[in-house]
């Protein structure tokens, strides 16, 4: 049975009113504004994500440039015979969007510590260095050294061109339960003074 108000109470009738008659123009304008705001928001997010994925952004903090970047220069990842260079992002930020976003959220704590001066002197940096290194190593171990594998593909390695020990270790990776970071700590940054190698 129809209500006294008639068909206006039927499902969807409100939407029909919004796109017809006197509501048509305001509805179209509101829709266009919402769409434009969405495009601007997505664009701003993409630009910000890309900007924070640059080496210049990473080393814009004094402690990153003076302590970490300084010792990265002239390592095998910075300068080598092949001229292939990895930067901060290649080693520390995932390529896939979901893991990248999660990593950015986790890394926001670095901005906080920069602002409160946790690492603003070399002494403070050295005191926390082992803790920071172990945090990165734990993350890399948990992700099976995912960022390393962006460039280094074990299945494509020429074991005959490697020295005996390296070739054996790489060949055994699939069955040993080890990943790149287990053997390659300190390859791009110096090991902390209080680091104890217990892998031997």
Phi, psi and omega in degrees: 000137180286145176282163180302333181284347178080205188291351181296341180270001180291149179305135177087352182294329177296318178296321179298322179294323181294330183255015177222163175060219186292344181269353186300306183297310178301323180294317179295319179296316179297318178298317179295319178296316179296318178297314179298318179296321178296316179298316179297318181296315180295319179296315179298319179297315181296317179296316179296318179298317179293319181296319180284358178256028178246151179296324180298324176292315183302320184262015178286342174274138183306314185293328178287318181288313187284328186254311185274310184293322181303318182275344176289327182301137180072008170280175181298336180277345179262316184219127181205173185295333181276346181073017178266125186239135172256139176248186184309313186295319182303324183265334189245353183233126178296156178278318183294143188300311183300304178299325178297314181296318178298317179297322178297319179295315179298319183288348180298338177296333179296323178295317179301312181293329175296315183294326181267000174077029181300326186235029189282357173232158180298326180296315178295320180297312181297325181295330182256002188298315182297317179300315180295317180298315181296327176297315179293317181297320179297318178297315181295321178297317182294332181260015181055041179052045185307316182290326176300318185287353173295331178246322186260109181252109184304320182296341180259002182287143174266095185297333179292335181273354180262158176290162188306313183295314180298316180300315180297315181297316181293321179295330183272355185304320184296332184249348185275345183078008179260159179229172188313312187293340179299326183250347188243036172291144177078017182277333179243341177225149180297148176288145177301148181301326184264016178285135177242121181277109180251019182275346184287000000 
